[in-house]
Amino acid sequence: MCSIGEFKLTFKQLAKLIDILGNHTERAHCELWQLTEMNPFVRQVFANR
């Protein structure tokens, strides 16, 4: 498991992620994909879901 030090999401990214999760549209999934591509930690979190 990743340590909290590896969790490098900015507050803005985190807010966007929460918004995306509450809005399961095709556009939101595209944005989510782009966000996870930029952040390996987030990609790992979603891979484990």
Backbone atoms as SQL, in Angstrom:
CREATE TABLE atoms (id INTEGER PRIMARY KEY, chain TEXT, resi INTEGER, resn TEXT, atom TEXT, x REAL, y REAL, z REAL);
INSERT INTO atoms VALUES
  (1, 'A', 1, 'MET', 'N', 0.842, -1.201, 0.000),
  (2, 'A', 1, 'MET', 'CA', 0.000, 0.000, 0.000),
  (3, 'A', 1, 'MET', 'C', 0.874, 1.246, 0.000),
  (4, 'A', 2, 'CYS', 'N', 0.430, 2.257, -0.675),
  (5, 'A', 2, 'CYS', 'CA', 1.189, 3.499, -0.747),
  (6, 'A', 2, 'CYS', 'C', 1.167, 4.234, 0.588),
  (7, 'A', 3, 'SER', 'N', 2.255, 4.862, 0.895),
  (8, 'A', 3, 'SER', 'CA', 2.283, 5.714, 2.092),
  (9, 'A', 3, 'SER', 'C', 1.586, 7.032, 1.772),
  (10, 'A', 4, 'ILE', 'N', 1.158, 7.733, 2.807),
  (11, 'A', 4, 'ILE', 'CA', 0.446, 8.986, 2.602),
  (12, 'A', 4, 'ILE', 'C', 1.349, 10.018, 1.920),
  (13, 'A', 5, 'GLY', 'N', 2.647, 9.890, 2.057),
  (14, 'A', 5, 'GLY', 'CA', 3.578, 10.801, 1.417),
  (15, 'A', 5, 'GLY', 'C', 3.548, 10.712, -0.098),
  (16, 'A', 6, 'GLU', 'N', 3.049, 9.595, -0.615),
  (17, 'A', 6, 'GLU', 'CA', 2.962, 9.421, -2.060),
  (18, 'A', 6, 'GLU', 'C', 1.664, 9.998, -2.622),
  (19, 'A', 7, 'PHE', 'N', 0.779, 10.414, -1.721),
  (20, 'A', 7, 'PHE', 'CA', -0.510, 10.953, -2.133),
  (21, 'A', 7, 'PHE', 'C', -0.339, 12.429, -2.442),
  (22, 'A', 8, 'LYS', 'N', -0.062, 12.733, -3.708),
  (23, 'A', 8, 'LYS', 'CA', 0.312, 14.086, -4.092),
  (24, 'A', 8, 'LYS', 'C', -0.779, 14.831, -4.856),
  (25, 'A', 9, 'LEU', 'N', -2.023, 14.454, -4.630),
  (26, 'A', 9, 'LEU', 'CA', -3.115, 15.193, -5.252),
  (27, 'A', 9, 'LEU', 'C', -3.201, 16.587, -4.645),
  (28, 'A', 10, 'THR', 'N', -3.437, 17.558, -5.471),
  (29, 'A', 10, 'THR', 'CA', -3.701, 18.899, -4.945),
  (30, 'A', 10, 'THR', 'C', -5.148, 18.946, -4.476),
  (31, 'A', 11, 'PHE', 'N', -5.460, 19.931, -3.658),
  (32, 'A', 11, 'PHE', 'CA', -6.840, 20.082, -3.190),
  (33, 'A', 11, 'PHE', 'C', -7.796, 20.251, -4.363),
  (34, 'A', 12, 'LYS', 'N', -7.360, 20.990, -5.371),
  (35, 'A', 12, 'LYS', 'CA', -8.193, 21.217, -6.552),
  (36, 'A', 12, 'LYS', 'C', -8.475, 19.900, -7.282),
  (37, 'A', 13, 'GLN', 'N', -7.440, 19.069, -7.424),
  (38, 'A', 13, 'GLN', 'CA', -7.624, 17.772, -8.085),
  (39, 'A', 13, 'GLN', 'C', -8.563, 16.886, -7.282),
  (40, 'A', 14, 'LEU', 'N', -8.400, 16.924, -5.942),
  (41, 'A', 14, 'LEU', 'CA', -9.236, 16.110, -5.074),
  (42, 'A', 14, 'LEU', 'C', -10.702, 16.535, -5.175),
  (43, 'A', 15, 'ALA', 'N', -10.924, 17.845, -5.175),
  (44, 'A', 15, 'ALA', 'CA', -12.284, 18.367, -5.315),
  (45, 'A', 15, 'ALA', 'C', -12.884, 17.940, -6.654),
  (46, 'A', 16, 'LYS', 'N', -12.051, 17.985, -7.697),
  (47, 'A', 16, 'LYS', 'CA', -12.506, 17.581, -9.026),
  (48, 'A', 16, 'LYS', 'C', -12.838, 16.086, -9.044),
  (49, 'A', 17, 'LEU', 'N', -12.004, 15.303, -8.387),
  (50, 'A', 17, 'LEU', 'CA', -12.223, 13.861, -8.320),
  (51, 'A', 17, 'LEU', 'C', -13.548, 13.546, -7.631),
  (52, 'A', 18, 'ILE', 'N', -13.819, 14.227, -6.516),
  (53, 'A', 18, 'ILE', 'CA', -15.081, 14.032, -5.799),
  (54, 'A', 18, 'ILE', 'C', -16.256, 14.415, -6.693),
  (55, 'A', 19, 'ASP', 'N', -16.111, 15.521, -7.414),
  (56, 'A', 19, 'ASP', 'CA', -17.152, 15.973, -8.330),
  (57, 'A', 19, 'ASP', 'C', -17.398, 14.948, -9.431),
  (58, 'A', 20, 'ILE', 'N', -16.326, 14.397, -9.967),
  (59, 'A', 20, 'ILE', 'CA', -16.415, 13.394, -11.030),
  (60, 'A', 20, 'ILE', 'C', -17.119, 12.132, -10.521),
  (61, 'A', 21, 'LEU', 'N', -16.765, 11.712, -9.303),
  (62, 'A', 21, 'LEU', 'CA', -17.369, 10.507, -8.743),
  (63, 'A', 21, 'LEU', 'C', -18.877, 10.660, -8.549),
  (64, 'A', 22, 'GLY', 'N', -19.307, 11.903, -8.277),
  (65, 'A', 22, 'GLY', 'CA', -20.731, 12.145, -8.082),
  (66, 'A', 22, 'GLY', 'C', -21.465, 12.411, -9.386),
  (67, 'A', 23, 'ASN', 'N', -20.753, 12.339, -10.493),
  (68, 'A', 23, 'ASN', 'CA', -21.331, 12.702, -11.782),
  (69, 'A', 23, 'ASN', 'C', -20.870, 11.701, -12.843),
  (70, 'A', 24, 'HIS', 'N', -21.507, 10.535, -12.855),
  (71, 'A', 24, 'HIS', 'CA', -21.052, 9.468, -13.744),
  (72, 'A', 24, 'HIS', 'C', -21.564, 9.622, -15.171),
  (73, 'A', 25, 'THR', 'N', -21.024, 10.633, -15.837),
  (74, 'A', 25, 'THR', 'CA', -21.351, 10.836, -17.241),
  (75, 'A', 25, 'THR', 'C', -20.151, 10.412, -18.078),
  (76, 'A', 26, 'GLU', 'N', -20.350, 10.302, -19.361),
  (77, 'A', 26, 'GLU', 'CA', -19.261, 9.911, -20.253),
  (78, 'A', 26, 'GLU', 'C', -18.118, 10.928, -20.192),
  (79, 'A', 27, 'ARG', 'N', -18.479, 12.221, -20.137),
  (80, 'A', 27, 'ARG', 'CA', -17.486, 13.282, -20.047),
  (81, 'A', 27, 'ARG', 'C', -16.700, 13.170, -18.744),
  (82, 'A', 28, 'ALA', 'N', -17.417, 12.869, -17.651),
  (83, 'A', 28, 'ALA', 'CA', -16.774, 12.729, -16.345),
  (84, 'A', 28, 'ALA', 'C', -15.790, 11.560, -16.362),
  (85, 'A', 29, 'HIS', 'N', -16.166, 10.460, -16.996),
  (86, 'A', 29, 'HIS', 'CA', -15.260, 9.322, -17.077),
  (87, 'A', 29, 'HIS', 'C', -14.010, 9.658, -17.864),
  (88, 'A', 30, 'CYS', 'N', -14.169, 10.477, -18.895),
  (89, 'A', 30, 'CYS', 'CA', -13.024, 10.924, -19.683),
  (90, 'A', 30, 'CYS', 'C', -12.093, 11.776, -18.807),
  (91, 'A', 31, 'GLU', 'N', -12.676, 12.676, -18.022),
  (92, 'A', 31, 'GLU', 'CA', -11.888, 13.513, -17.125),
  (93, 'A', 31, 'GLU', 'C', -11.207, 12.678, -16.053),
  (94, 'A', 32, 'LEU', 'N', -11.947, 11.680, -15.540),
  (95, 'A', 32, 'LEU', 'CA', -11.383, 10.802, -14.520),
  (96, 'A', 32, 'LEU', 'C', -10.178, 10.044, -15.076),
  (97, 'A', 33, 'TRP', 'N', -10.316, 9.564, -16.316),
  (98, 'A', 33, 'TRP', 'CA', -9.213, 8.859, -16.955),
  (99, 'A', 33, 'TRP', 'C', -7.979, 9.752, -17.069),
  (100, 'A', 34, 'GLN', 'N', -8.178, 10.994, -17.509),
  (101, 'A', 34, 'GLN', 'CA', -7.076, 11.939, -17.642),
  (102, 'A', 34, 'GLN', 'C', -6.420, 12.213, -16.285),
  (103, 'A', 35, 'LEU', 'N', -7.244, 12.352, -15.243),
  (104, 'A', 35, 'LEU', 'CA', -6.731, 12.616, -13.904),
  (105, 'A', 35, 'LEU', 'C', -5.895, 11.440, -13.391),
  (106, 'A', 36, 'THR', 'N', -6.408, 10.223, -13.593),
  (107, 'A', 36, 'THR', 'CA', -5.680, 9.048, -13.115),
  (108, 'A', 36, 'THR', 'C', -4.413, 8.806, -13.923),
  (109, 'A', 37, 'GLU', 'N', -4.435, 9.167, -15.198),
  (110, 'A', 37, 'GLU', 'CA', -3.238, 9.043, -16.019),
  (111, 'A', 37, 'GLU', 'C', -2.121, 9.933, -15.484),
  (112, 'A', 38, 'MET', 'N', -2.507, 11.082, -14.931),
  (113, 'A', 38, 'MET', 'CA', -1.521, 12.013, -14.395),
  (114, 'A', 38, 'MET', 'C', -1.047, 11.615, -13.003),
  (115, 'A', 39, 'ASN', 'N', -1.836, 10.785, -12.306),
  (116, 'A', 39, 'ASN', 'CA', -1.507, 10.457, -10.935),
  (117, 'A', 39, 'ASN', 'C', -1.559, 8.952, -10.681),
  (118, 'A', 40, 'PRO', 'N', -0.404, 8.277, -10.660),
  (119, 'A', 40, 'PRO', 'CA', -0.336, 6.828, -10.477),
  (120, 'A', 40, 'PRO', 'C', -0.995, 6.349, -9.186),
  (121, 'A', 41, 'PHE', 'N', -0.948, 7.169, -8.133),
  (122, 'A', 41, 'PHE', 'CA', -1.579, 6.777, -6.876),
  (123, 'A', 41, 'PHE', 'C', -3.081, 6.631, -7.050),
  (124, 'A', 42, 'VAL', 'N', -3.685, 7.613, -7.717),
  (125, 'A', 42, 'VAL', 'CA', -5.127, 7.559, -7.954),
  (126, 'A', 42, 'VAL', 'C', -5.474, 6.377, -8.844),
  (127, 'A', 43, 'ARG', 'N', -4.651, 6.142, -9.856),
  (128, 'A', 43, 'ARG', 'CA', -4.869, 5.007, -10.751),
  (129, 'A', 43, 'ARG', 'C', -4.858, 3.705, -9.952),
  (130, 'A', 44, 'GLN', 'N', -3.937, 3.594, -9.013),
  (131, 'A', 44, 'GLN', 'CA', -3.837, 2.401, -8.172),
  (132, 'A', 44, 'GLN', 'C', -5.077, 2.245, -7.287),
  (133, 'A', 45, 'VAL', 'N', -5.546, 3.352, -6.735),
  (134, 'A', 45, 'VAL', 'CA', -6.748, 3.317, -5.892),
  (135, 'A', 45, 'VAL', 'C', -7.932, 2.778, -6.689),
  (136, 'A', 46, 'PHE', 'N', -8.095, 3.279, -7.919),
  (137, 'A', 46, 'PHE', 'CA', -9.227, 2.831, -8.724),
  (138, 'A', 46, 'PHE', 'C', -9.038, 1.406, -9.242),
  (139, 'A', 47, 'ALA', 'N', -7.808, 0.993, -9.409),
  (140, 'A', 47, 'ALA', 'CA', -7.538, -0.380, -9.839),
  (141, 'A', 47, 'ALA', 'C', -7.929, -1.375, -8.747),
  (142, 'A', 48, 'ASN', 'N', -7.892, -0.931, -7.507),
  (143, 'A', 48, 'ASN', 'CA', -8.198, -1.801, -6.364),
  (144, 'A', 48, 'ASN', 'C', -9.665, -1.810, -5.991),
  (145, 'A', 49, 'ARG', 'N', -10.486, -1.021, -6.686),
  (146, 'A', 49, 'ARG', 'CA', -11.903, -0.953, -6.344),
  (147, 'A', 49, 'ARG', 'C', -12.660, -2.148, -6.878);
